[in-house]
Amino acid sequence: LNGDCLYIWDEGKTSGERKCSLSSYISMAENYLGLFNINDIISNNLVKDMIQGRGIDLNEIIKSCQRKAIKDDSIFNIPKKVLFKSK
């Protein structure tokens, strides 16, 4: 993640994907985490309607998120030689 976008690419490739406007989804998921089981959030019809057709796997995003200090922020550097197509 960098800013409000998720960048996906394979090392050594010249193209990748960019998915933006994710912060509202992540924030929404964080707010619900304390109230519901994660499966309740993922299966919620309102949530499904909001992410439908956007290629967003909320389950994968939630599983990948961790709150911890980042010691090497270079992991957020986006390669300049990769062309990212918005999805």
Distance bins in CASP14 RR format, pairs under 12 A and 6 or more apart:
PFRMAT RR
TARGET T0000
AUTHOR 0000-0000-0000
RMODE 2
METHOD distances of the structure
MODEL  1
1 7 1 0 0 1 0 0 0 0 0 0 0
1 8 0 0 0 0 0 1 0 0 0 0 0
1 18 0 0 0 0 0 1 0 0 0 0 0
1 19 0 0 0 0 1 0 0 0 0 0 0
1 20 0 0 0 0 0 1 0 0 0 0 0
1 22 1 0 0 1 0 0 0 0 0 0 0
1 23 0 0 0 0 1 0 0 0 0 0 0
1 25 0 0 0 0 0 1 0 0 0 0 0
1 26 0 0 0 0 1 0 0 0 0 0 0
1 61 0 0 0 0 1 0 0 0 0 0 0
1 64 0 0 0 0 1 0 0 0 0 0 0
1 65 0 0 0 0 1 0 0 0 0 0 0
1 66 0 0 0 0 0 1 0 0 0 0 0
1 70 0 0 0 0 0 1 0 0 0 0 0
1 73 0 0 0 0 0 1 0 0 0 0 0
1 75 0 0 0 0 1 0 0 0 0 0 0
1 76 1 0 0 1 0 0 0 0 0 0 0
1 78 0 0 0 0 0 1 0 0 0 0 0
2 8 0 0 0 0 0 1 0 0 0 0 0
2 18 0 0 0 0 1 0 0 0 0 0 0
2 19 0 0 0 0 0 1 0 0 0 0 0
2 20 0 0 0 0 0 1 0 0 0 0 0
2 22 0 0 0 0 0 1 0 0 0 0 0
2 23 0 0 0 0 0 1 0 0 0 0 0
2 73 0 0 0 0 0 1 0 0 0 0 0
2 74 0 0 0 0 0 1 0 0 0 0 0
2 75 0 0 0 0 1 0 0 0 0 0 0
2 76 1 0 1 0 0 0 0 0 0 0 0
2 77 0 0 0 0 1 0 0 0 0 0 0
2 78 1 0 1 0 0 0 0 0 0 0 0
2 79 0 0 0 0 0 1 0 0 0 0 0
2 84 0 0 0 0 0 1 0 0 0 0 0
3 18 0 0 0 0 0 1 0 0 0 0 0
3 19 0 0 0 0 0 1 0 0 0 0 0
3 20 0 0 0 0 1 0 0 0 0 0 0
3 21 0 0 0 0 0 1 0 0 0 0 0
3 22 0 0 0 0 1 0 0 0 0 0 0
3 23 1 0 0 1 0 0 0 0 0 0 0
3 26 0 0 0 0 0 1 0 0 0 0 0
3 76 0 0 0 0 1 0 0 0 0 0 0
3 78 0 0 0 0 0 1 0 0 0 0 0
4 18 0 0 0 0 0 1 0 0 0 0 0
4 19 0 0 0 0 1 0 0 0 0 0 0
4 20 1 0 1 0 0 0 0 0 0 0 0
4 21 1 0 0 1 0 0 0 0 0 0 0
4 22 1 0 0 1 0 0 0 0 0 0 0
4 23 1 0 1 0 0 0 0 0 0 0 0
4 24 0 0 0 0 1 0 0 0 0 0 0
4 25 0 0 0 0 0 1 0 0 0 0 0
4 26 0 0 0 0 1 0 0 0 0 0 0
4 27 0 0 0 0 0 1 0 0 0 0 0
5 16 0 0 0 0 0 1 0 0 0 0 0
5 17 0 0 0 0 1 0 0 0 0 0 0
5 18 1 0 1 0 0 0 0 0 0 0 0
5 19 1 0 0 1 0 0 0 0 0 0 0
5 20 1 0 1 0 0 0 0 0 0 0 0
5 21 1 0 0 1 0 0 0 0 0 0 0
5 22 1 0 0 1 0 0 0 0 0 0 0
5 23 0 0 0 0 1 0 0 0 0 0 0
5 26 0 0 0 0 0 1 0 0 0 0 0
5 76 0 0 0 0 0 1 0 0 0 0 0
5 78 0 0 0 0 1 0 0 0 0 0 0
5 84 0 0 0 0 1 0 0 0 0 0 0
5 86 0 0 0 0 1 0 0 0 0 0 0
5 87 0 0 0 0 0 1 0 0 0 0 0
6 16 0 0 0 0 0 1 0 0 0 0 0
6 17 0 0 0 0 1 0 0 0 0 0 0
6 18 1 0 0 1 0 0 0 0 0 0 0
6 19 1 0 1 0 0 0 0 0 0 0 0
6 20 1 0 0 1 0 0 0 0 0 0 0
6 21 0 0 0 0 0 1 0 0 0 0 0
6 22 1 0 1 0 0 0 0 0 0 0 0
6 23 0 0 0 0 0 1 0 0 0 0 0
6 25 0 0 0 0 0 1 0 0 0 0 0
6 26 0 0 0 0 1 0 0 0 0 0 0
6 54 0 0 0 0 0 1 0 0 0 0 0
6 55 0 0 0 0 0 1 0 0 0 0 0
6 56 0 0 0 0 1 0 0 0 0 0 0
6 57 0 0 0 0 0 1 0 0 0 0 0
6 60 0 0 0 0 0 1 0 0 0 0 0
6 61 1 0 0 1 0 0 0 0 0 0 0
6 64 0 0 0 0 1 0 0 0 0 0 0
6 65 0 0 0 0 0 1 0 0 0 0 0
6 76 0 0 0 0 0 1 0 0 0 0 0
6 78 0 0 0 0 0 1 0 0 0 0 0
6 84 0 0 0 0 0 1 0 0 0 0 0
6 86 0 0 0 0 0 1 0 0 0 0 0
6 87 0 0 0 0 1 0 0 0 0 0 0
7 15 0 0 0 0 0 1 0 0 0 0 0
7 16 1 0 0 1 0 0 0 0 0 0 0
7 17 1 0 0 1 0 0 0 0 0 0 0
7 18 1 0 1 0 0 0 0 0 0 0 0
7 19 0 0 0 0 1 0 0 0 0 0 0
7 20 0 0 0 0 1 0 0 0 0 0 0
7 22 0 0 0 0 0 1 0 0 0 0 0
7 75 0 0 0 0 0 1 0 0 0 0 0
7 76 0 0 0 0 1 0 0 0 0 0 0
7 77 0 0 0 0 1 0 0 0 0 0 0
7 78 1 0 1 0 0 0 0 0 0 0 0
7 79 0 0 0 0 1 0 0 0 0 0 0
7 80 0 0 0 0 0 1 0 0 0 0 0
7 82 0 0 0 0 1 0 0 0 0 0 0
7 83 0 0 0 0 0 1 0 0 0 0 0
7 84 1 0 1 0 0 0 0 0 0 0 0
7 85 0 0 0 0 0 1 0 0 0 0 0
7 86 0 0 0 0 0 1 0 0 0 0 0
7 87 0 0 0 0 0 1 0 0 0 0 0
8 15 0 0 0 0 0 1 0 0 0 0 0
8 16 1 0 0 1 0 0 0 0 0 0 0
8 17 1 0 1 0 0 0 0 0 0 0 0
8 18 1 0 0 1 0 0 0 0 0 0 0
8 19 1 0 0 1 0 0 0 0 0 0 0
8 22 0 0 0 0 0 1 0 0 0 0 0
8 55 0 0 0 0 0 1 0 0 0 0 0
8 56 0 0 0 0 0 1 0 0 0 0 0
8 57 0 0 0 0 0 1 0 0 0 0 0
8 60 0 0 0 0 0 1 0 0 0 0 0
8 61 0 0 0 0 0 1 0 0 0 0 0
8 64 0 0 0 0 0 1 0 0 0 0 0
8 78 0 0 0 0 0 1 0 0 0 0 0
8 79 0 0 0 0 0 1 0 0 0 0 0
8 82 0 0 0 0 0 1 0 0 0 0 0
8 84 0 0 0 0 1 0 0 0 0 0 0
8 85 0 0 0 0 0 1 0 0 0 0 0
8 86 0 0 0 0 0 1 0 0 0 0 0
8 87 0 0 0 0 1 0 0 0 0 0 0
9 15 1 0 0 1 0 0 0 0 0 0 0
9 16 1 0 1 0 0 0 0 0 0 0 0
9 17 1 0 0 1 0 0 0 0 0 0 0
9 18 0 0 0 0 1 0 0 0 0 0 0
9 78 0 0 0 0 1 0 0 0 0 0 0
9 79 1 0 0 1 0 0 0 0 0 0 0
9 80 0 0 0 0 0 1 0 0 0 0 0
9 81 0 0 0 0 0 1 0 0 0 0 0
9 82 1 0 1 0 0 0 0 0 0 0 0
9 83 0 0 0 0 1 0 0 0 0 0 0
9 84 1 0 0 1 0 0 0 0 0 0 0
9 85 0 0 0 0 0 1 0 0 0 0 0
10 16 1 0 0 1 0 0 0 0 0 0 0
10 17 0 0 0 0 0 1 0 0 0 0 0
10 79 0 0 0 0 0 1 0 0 0 0 0
10 82 0 0 0 0 1 0 0 0 0 0 0
11 79 0 0 0 0 1 0 0 0 0 0 0
11 81 0 0 0 0 0 1 0 0 0 0 0
11 82 0 0 0 0 1 0 0 0 0 0 0
12 79 0 0 0 0 1 0 0 0 0 0 0
12 81 0 0 0 0 1 0 0 0 0 0 0
12 82 0 0 0 0 1 0 0 0 0 0 0
13 79 0 0 0 0 1 0 0 0 0 0 0
13 81 0 0 0 0 1 0 0 0 0 0 0
13 82 1 0 0 1 0 0 0 0 0 0 0
13 83 0 0 0 0 1 0 0 0 0 0 0
13 84 0 0 0 0 0 1 0 0 0 0 0
14 79 0 0 0 0 1 0 0 0 0 0 0
14 80 0 0 0 0 0 1 0 0 0 0 0
14 81 1 0 0 1 0 0 0 0 0 0 0
14 82 1 0 0 1 0 0 0 0 0 0 0
14 83 1 0 0 1 0 0 0 0 0 0 0
14 84 0 0 0 0 0 1 0 0 0 0 0
14 85 0 0 0 0 0 1 0 0 0 0 0
15 79 0 0 0 0 0 1 0 0 0 0 0
15 81 0 0 0 0 0 1 0 0 0 0 0
15 82 1 0 0 1 0 0 0 0 0 0 0
15 83 1 0 1 0 0 0 0 0 0 0 0
15 84 1 0 0 1 0 0 0 0 0 0 0
15 85 1 0 0 1 0 0 0 0 0 0 0
15 87 0 0 0 0 0 1 0 0 0 0 0
16 78 0 0 0 0 0 1 0 0 0 0 0
16 79 0 0 0 0 1 0 0 0 0 0 0
16 81 0 0 0 0 0 1 0 0 0 0 0
16 82 1 0 1 0 0 0 0 0 0 0 0
16 83 1 0 0 1 0 0 0 0 0 0 0
16 84 1 0 1 0 0 0 0 0 0 0 0
16 85 1 0 0 1 0 0 0 0 0 0 0
16 86 0 0 0 0 0 1 0 0 0 0 0
16 87 0 0 0 0 1 0 0 0 0 0 0
17 54 0 0 0 0 0 1 0 0 0 0 0
17 55 0 0 0 0 1 0 0 0 0 0 0
17 56 0 0 0 0 0 1 0 0 0 0 0
17 82 0 0 0 0 0 1 0 0 0 0 0
17 83 0 0 0 0 0 1 0 0 0 0 0
17 84 1 0 0 1 0 0 0 0 0 0 0
17 85 1 0 0 1 0 0 0 0 0 0 0
17 86 1 0 0 1 0 0 0 0 0 0 0
17 87 1 0 1 0 0 0 0 0 0 0 0
18 78 0 0 0 0 1 0 0 0 0 0 0
18 82 0 0 0 0 1 0 0 0 0 0 0
18 83 0 0 0 0 1 0 0 0 0 0 0
18 84 1 1 0 0 0 0 0 0 0 0 0
18 85 1 0 0 1 0 0 0 0 0 0 0
18 86 1 0 1 0 0 0 0 0 0 0 0
18 87 1 0 0 1 0 0 0 0 0 0 0
19 25 0 0 0 0 0 1 0 0 0 0 0
19 26 0 0 0 0 0 1 0 0 0 0 0
19 51 0 0 0 0 0 1 0 0 0 0 0
19 53 0 0 0 0 0 1 0 0 0 0 0
19 54 1 0 0 1 0 0 0 0 0 0 0
19 55 1 0 0 1 0 0 0 0 0 0 0
19 56 1 0 0 1 0 0 0 0 0 0 0
19 57 0 0 0 0 0 1 0 0 0 0 0
19 60 0 0 0 0 0 1 0 0 0 0 0
19 61 0 0 0 0 1 0 0 0 0 0 0
19 84 0 0 0 0 1 0 0 0 0 0 0
19 85 0 0 0 0 0 1 0 0 0 0 0
19 86 1 0 0 1 0 0 0 0 0 0 0
19 87 1 0 1 0 0 0 0 0 0 0 0
20 54 0 0 0 0 1 0 0 0 0 0 0
20 56 0 0 0 0 0 1 0 0 0 0 0
20 84 0 0 0 0 0 1 0 0 0 0 0
20 85 0 0 0 0 0 1 0 0 0 0 0
20 86 1 0 0 1 0 0 0 0 0 0 0
20 87 0 0 0 0 1 0 0 0 0 0 0
21 27 0 0 0 0 0 1 0 0 0 0 0
21 50 0 0 0 0 0 1 0 0 0 0 0
21 51 0 0 0 0 0 1 0 0 0 0 0
21 54 0 0 0 0 1 0 0 0 0 0 0
21 56 0 0 0 0 1 0 0 0 0 0 0
21 86 0 0 0 0 0 1 0 0 0 0 0
21 87 0 0 0 0 0 1 0 0 0 0 0
22 28 0 0 0 0 0 1 0 0 0 0 0
22 29 0 0 0 0 0 1 0 0 0 0 0
22 50 0 0 0 0 0 1 0 0 0 0 0
22 51 0 0 0 0 1 0 0 0 0 0 0
22 54 0 0 0 0 1 0 0 0 0 0 0
22 55 0 0 0 0 0 1 0 0 0 0 0
22 56 1 0 0 1 0 0 0 0 0 0 0
22 57 0 0 0 0 0 1 0 0 0 0 0
22 58 0 0 0 0 1 0 0 0 0 0 0
22 60 0 0 0 0 0 1 0 0 0 0 0
22 61 1 0 0 1 0 0 0 0 0 0 0
22 62 0 0 0 0 0 1 0 0 0 0 0
22 64 0 0 0 0 0 1 0 0 0 0 0
22 65 0 0 0 0 0 1 0 0 0 0 0
22 87 0 0 0 0 0 1 0 0 0 0 0
23 29 0 0 0 0 0 1 0 0 0 0 0
23 30 0 0 0 0 0 1 0 0 0 0 0
23 61 0 0 0 0 0 1 0 0 0 0 0
23 65 0 0 0 0 0 1 0 0 0 0 0
24 30 0 0 0 0 0 1 0 0 0 0 0
24 31 0 0 0 0 0 1 0 0 0 0 0
24 47 0 0 0 0 0 1 0 0 0 0 0
24 50 0 0 0 0 1 0 0 0 0 0 0
24 51 0 0 0 0 0 1 0 0 0 0 0
24 54 0 0 0 0 0 1 0 0 0 0 0
24 56 0 0 0 0 0 1 0 0 0 0 0
25 31 0 0 0 0 0 1 0 0 0 0 0
25 32 0 0 0 0 0 1 0 0 0 0 0
25 41 0 0 0 0 0 1 0 0 0 0 0
25 42 0 0 0 0 0 1 0 0 0 0 0
25 46 0 0 0 0 0 1 0 0 0 0 0
25 47 0 0 0 0 1 0 0 0 0 0 0
25 48 0 0 0 0 0 1 0 0 0 0 0
25 50 1 0 0 1 0 0 0 0 0 0 0
25 51 1 0 0 1 0 0 0 0 0 0 0
25 54 0 0 0 0 1 0 0 0 0 0 0
25 55 0 0 0 0 0 1 0 0 0 0 0
25 56 1 0 0 1 0 0 0 0 0 0 0
25 57 0 0 0 0 0 1 0 0 0 0 0
25 58 1 0 0 1 0 0 0 0 0 0 0
25 59 0 0 0 0 0 1 0 0 0 0 0
25 60 0 0 0 0 0 1 0 0 0 0 0
25 61 1 0 0 1 0 0 0 0 0 0 0
25 62 0 0 0 0 1 0 0 0 0 0 0
25 65 0 0 0 0 0 1 0 0 0 0 0
26 32 0 0 0 0 0 1 0 0 0 0 0
26 33 0 0 0 0 0 1 0 0 0 0 0
26 41 0 0 0 0 0 1 0 0 0 0 0
26 51 0 0 0 0 0 1 0 0 0 0 0
26 56 0 0 0 0 0 1 0 0 0 0 0
26 58 0 0 0 0 1 0 0 0 0 0 0
26 61 1 0 0 1 0 0 0 0 0 0 0
26 62 0 0 0 0 1 0 0 0 0 0 0
26 64 0 0 0 0 0 1 0 0 0 0 0
26 65 1 0 0 1 0 0 0 0 0 0 0
26 67 0 0 0 0 0 1 0 0 0 0 0
27 33 0 0 0 0 0 1 0 0 0 0 0
27 61 0 0 0 0 0 1 0 0 0 0 0
27 65 0 0 0 0 0 1 0 0 0 0 0
28 35 0 0 0 0 0 1 0 0 0 0 0
28 36 0 0 0 0 0 1 0 0 0 0 0
28 41 0 0 0 0 1 0 0 0 0 0 0
28 42 0 0 0 0 0 1 0 0 0 0 0
28 44 0 0 0 0 1 0 0 0 0 0 0
28 46 0 0 0 0 1 0 0 0 0 0 0
28 47 1 0 0 1 0 0 0 0 0 0 0
28 50 0 0 0 0 1 0 0 0 0 0 0
28 51 0 0 0 0 1 0 0 0 0 0 0
28 56 0 0 0 0 0 1 0 0 0 0 0
28 58 0 0 0 0 1 0 0 0 0 0 0
28 61 0 0 0 0 0 1 0 0 0 0 0
28 62 0 0 0 0 0 1 0 0 0 0 0
29 35 0 0 0 0 0 1 0 0 0 0 0
29 36 0 0 0 0 0 1 0 0 0 0 0
29 38 0 0 0 0 1 0 0 0 0 0 0
29 40 0 0 0 0 0 1 0 0 0 0 0
29 41 1 0 0 1 0 0 0 0 0 0 0
29 42 0 0 0 0 1 0 0 0 0 0 0
29 44 0 0 0 0 0 1 0 0 0 0 0
29 47 0 0 0 0 1 0 0 0 0 0 0
29 50 0 0 0 0 0 1 0 0 0 0 0
29 51 0 0 0 0 0 1 0 0 0 0 0
29 56 0 0 0 0 0 1 0 0 0 0 0
29 58 1 0 0 1 0 0 0 0 0 0 0
29 59 0 0 0 0 1 0 0 0 0 0 0
29 60 0 0 0 0 0 1 0 0 0 0 0
29 61 1 0 0 1 0 0 0 0 0 0 0
29 62 1 0 1 0 0 0 0 0 0 0 0
29 63 0 0 0 0 0 1 0 0 0 0 0
29 64 0 0 0 0 0 1 0 0 0 0 0
29 65 0 0 0 0 1 0 0 0 0 0 0
30 36 0 0 0 0 0 1 0 0 0 0 0
30 38 0 0 0 0 0 1 0 0 0 0 0
30 41 0 0 0 0 0 1 0 0 0 0 0
30 58 0 0 0 0 0 1 0 0 0 0 0
30 61 0 0 0 0 0 1 0 0 0 0 0
30 62 0 0 0 0 1 0 0 0 0 0 0
30 65 0 0 0 0 1 0 0 0 0 0 0
30 66 0 0 0 0 0 1 0 0 0 0 0
30 67 0 0 0 0 1 0 0 0 0 0 0
31 41 0 0 0 0 1 0 0 0 0 0 0
31 47 0 0 0 0 0 1 0 0 0 0 0
32 38 0 0 0 0 1 0 0 0 0 0 0
32 39 0 0 0 0 0 1 0 0 0 0 0
32 40 1 0 0 1 0 0 0 0 0 0 0
32 41 1 0 1 0 0 0 0 0 0 0 0
32 42 0 0 0 0 1 0 0 0 0 0 0
32 43 0 0 0 0 0 1 0 0 0 0 0
32 44 0 0 0 0 1 0 0 0 0 0 0
32 46 0 0 0 0 0 1 0 0 0 0 0
32 47 0 0 0 0 1 0 0 0 0 0 0
32 58 0 0 0 0 0 1 0 0 0 0 0
32 62 0 0 0 0 1 0 0 0 0 0 0
33 39 0 0 0 0 0 1 0 0 0 0 0
33 40 0 0 0 0 0 1 0 0 0 0 0
33 41 1 0 0 1 0 0 0 0 0 0 0
33 42 0 0 0 0 0 1 0 0 0 0 0
33 58 0 0 0 0 0 1 0 0 0 0 0
33 62 1 0 0 1 0 0 0 0 0 0 0
33 63 0 0 0 0 0 1 0 0 0 0 0
33 65 0 0 0 0 1 0 0 0 0 0 0
33 67 0 0 0 0 0 1 0 0 0 0 0
34 40 0 0 0 0 0 1 0 0 0 0 0
34 41 0 0 0 0 1 0 0 0 0 0 0
35 41 0 0 0 0 1 0 0 0 0 0 0
35 44 0 0 0 0 0 1 0 0 0 0 0
36 42 0 0 0 0 1 0 0 0 0 0 0
36 43 0 0 0 0 1 0 0 0 0 0 0
36 44 0 0 0 0 1 0 0 0 0 0 0
36 47 0 0 0 0 0 1 0 0 0 0 0
36 62 0 0 0 0 0 1 0 0 0 0 0
37 43 0 0 0 0 1 0 0 0 0 0 0
37 44 0 0 0 0 0 1 0 0 0 0 0
37 62 0 0 0 0 0 1 0 0 0 0 0
38 44 0 0 0 0 0 1 0 0 0 0 0
38 47 0 0 0 0 0 1 0 0 0 0 0
38 58 0 0 0 0 1 0 0 0 0 0 0
38 59 1 0 0 1 0 0 0 0 0 0 0
38 60 0 0 0 0 0 1 0 0 0 0 0
38 61 0 0 0 0 0 1 0 0 0 0 0
38 62 1 0 0 1 0 0 0 0 0 0 0
38 63 0 0 0 0 1 0 0 0 0 0 0
38 65 0 0 0 0 0 1 0 0 0 0 0
39 47 0 0 0 0 0 1 0 0 0 0 0
39 58 0 0 0 0 0 1 0 0 0 0 0
39 59 0 0 0 0 1 0 0 0 0 0 0
39 62 0 0 0 0 0 1 0 0 0 0 0
39 63 0 0 0 0 0 1 0 0 0 0 0
40 46 0 0 0 0 0 1 0 0 0 0 0
40 47 0 0 0 0 1 0 0 0 0 0 0
40 58 0 0 0 0 0 1 0 0 0 0 0
41 47 1 0 0 1 0 0 0 0 0 0 0
41 48 0 0 0 0 0 1 0 0 0 0 0
41 50 0 0 0 0 0 1 0 0 0 0 0
41 51 0 0 0 0 0 1 0 0 0 0 0
41 58 1 0 0 1 0 0 0 0 0 0 0
41 59 0 0 0 0 1 0 0 0 0 0 0
41 61 0 0 0 0 0 1 0 0 0 0 0
41 62 1 0 0 1 0 0 0 0 0 0 0
42 48 0 0 0 0 1 0 0 0 0 0 0
42 50 0 0 0 0 0 1 0 0 0 0 0
42 51 0 0 0 0 1 0 0 0 0 0 0
42 56 0 0 0 0 0 1 0 0 0 0 0
42 57 0 0 0 0 1 0 0 0 0 0 0
42 58 1 0 1 0 0 0 0 0 0 0 0
42 59 1 0 1 0 0 0 0 0 0 0 0
42 60 0 0 0 0 0 1 0 0 0 0 0
42 61 0 0 0 0 0 1 0 0 0 0 0
42 62 1 0 0 1 0 0 0 0 0 0 0
42 63 0 0 0 0 0 1 0 0 0 0 0
43 58 0 0 0 0 0 1 0 0 0 0 0
43 59 0 0 0 0 1 0 0 0 0 0 0
44 50 0 0 0 0 1 0 0 0 0 0 0
44 51 0 0 0 0 0 1 0 0 0 0 0
44 58 0 0 0 0 1 0 0 0 0 0 0
45 51 0 0 0 0 0 1 0 0 0 0 0
45 52 0 0 0 0 0 1 0 0 0 0 0
46 52 0 0 0 0 0 1 0 0 0 0 0
46 58 0 0 0 0 0 1 0 0 0 0 0
47 54 0 0 0 0 0 1 0 0 0 0 0
47 56 0 0 0 0 1 0 0 0 0 0 0
47 58 1 0 0 1 0 0 0 0 0 0 0
47 59 0 0 0 0 0 1 0 0 0 0 0
47 61 0 0 0 0 0 1 0 0 0 0 0
47 62 0 0 0 0 0 1 0 0 0 0 0
48 54 0 0 0 0 0 1 0 0 0 0 0
48 56 0 0 0 0 0 1 0 0 0 0 0
48 57 0 0 0 0 0 1 0 0 0 0 0
48 58 0 0 0 0 1 0 0 0 0 0 0
48 59 0 0 0 0 0 1 0 0 0 0 0
50 56 0 0 0 0 1 0 0 0 0 0 0
50 58 0 0 0 0 1 0 0 0 0 0 0
51 57 0 0 0 0 1 0 0 0 0 0 0
51 58 1 0 0 1 0 0 0 0 0 0 0
51 59 0 0 0 0 0 1 0 0 0 0 0
51 60 0 0 0 0 0 1 0 0 0 0 0
51 61 0 0 0 0 1 0 0 0 0 0 0
51 62 0 0 0 0 0 1 0 0 0 0 0
52 58 0 0 0 0 0 1 0 0 0 0 0
53 87 0 0 0 0 1 0 0 0 0 0 0
54 61 0 0 0 0 0 1 0 0 0 0 0
54 86 0 0 0 0 0 1 0 0 0 0 0
54 87 1 0 0 1 0 0 0 0 0 0 0
55 61 0 0 0 0 0 1 0 0 0 0 0
55 86 0 0 0 0 0 1 0 0 0 0 0
55 87 1 0 0 1 0 0 0 0 0 0 0
56 62 0 0 0 0 0 1 0 0 0 0 0
56 87 0 0 0 0 1 0 0 0 0 0 0
57 63 0 0 0 0 1 0 0 0 0 0 0
57 64 0 0 0 0 1 0 0 0 0 0 0
58 64 0 0 0 0 0 1 0 0 0 0 0
58 65 0 0 0 0 0 1 0 0 0 0 0
59 65 0 0 0 0 0 1 0 0 0 0 0
70 76 0 0 0 0 1 0 0 0 0 0 0
78 84 1 0 0 1 0 0 0 0 0 0 0
END
